[in-house]
Amino acid sequence: MRIDVLLFVIWSTALGILLALLQLGVLGFLFGIVGFWIMVDEAIQERKTRKTKLYNVPTSSIPGGQRWRK
């Protein structure tokens, strides 16, 4: 009888921990998607600004720029 109660307590505790981990996993997954999307958006914005900064510079102002153009 005592072993059965002990097993039930261990099993229910393990189930509760598993459910808590799953809930945290779902929340973490959602937060991870949001964070990843923000990171990708930041990278895209940075790349856009960097491209415009790079390509708006006339090549004659860069030393050897005409050479790179060819």
C-alpha positions in Angstrom: 0.0 0.0 0.0 2.7 2.5 0.9 4.7 1.7 -2.2 1.6 2.3 -4.3 1.1 5.7 -2.7 4.7 6.5 -3.2 4.6 5.5 -6.9 1.4 7.6 -7.3 3.0 10.6 -5.8 6.2 10.2 -7.9 4.1 9.7 -11.1 1.8 12.7 -10.4 4.8 14.9 -9.6 6.6 13.8 -12.8 3.4 14.4 -14.8 3.0 17.9 -13.2 6.6 18.7 -13.9 6.2 17.5 -17.5 3.1 19.6 -18.0 4.8 22.7 -16.5 7.7 22.1 -18.8 5.4 21.8 -21.8 3.6 25.0 -20.9 7.0 26.8 -20.4 8.0 25.2 -23.7 5.0 26.6 -25.5 5.6 30.1 -24.0 9.3 29.9 -24.7 8.6 28.8 -28.3 6.2 31.8 -28.8 8.7 34.2 -27.2 11.5 32.6 -29.4 9.5 33.2 -32.5 8.8 36.8 -31.6 12.4 37.4 -30.7 13.7 35.7 -33.8 11.3 37.8 -36.0 12.5 41.0 -34.3 16.1 39.9 -34.8 15.5 39.2 -38.5 13.6 42.5 -38.9 16.5 44.4 -37.3 19.0 42.6 -39.6 17.0 43.4 -42.7 16.6 47.1 -41.7 20.4 47.3 -40.9 21.2 45.7 -44.3 18.9 48.1 -46.1 20.5 51.2 -44.4 24.0 49.8 -45.0 23.3 49.2 -48.6 21.9 52.7 -49.2 24.9 54.2 -47.3 27.3 52.1 -49.4 25.7 52.7 -52.8 24.9 56.3 -52.4 28.6 57.2 -52.1 29.9 58.2 -55.6 32.7 55.9 -56.7 35.0 58.8 -57.6 35.2 59.8 -53.9 36.5 56.3 -52.9 40.2 55.9 -53.5 40.5 53.4 -56.4 36.8 53.5 -56.8 36.9 53.8 -60.6 39.2 50.7 -60.6 36.7 48.7 -58.5 33.9 49.8 -60.9 35.5 47.9 -63.8 
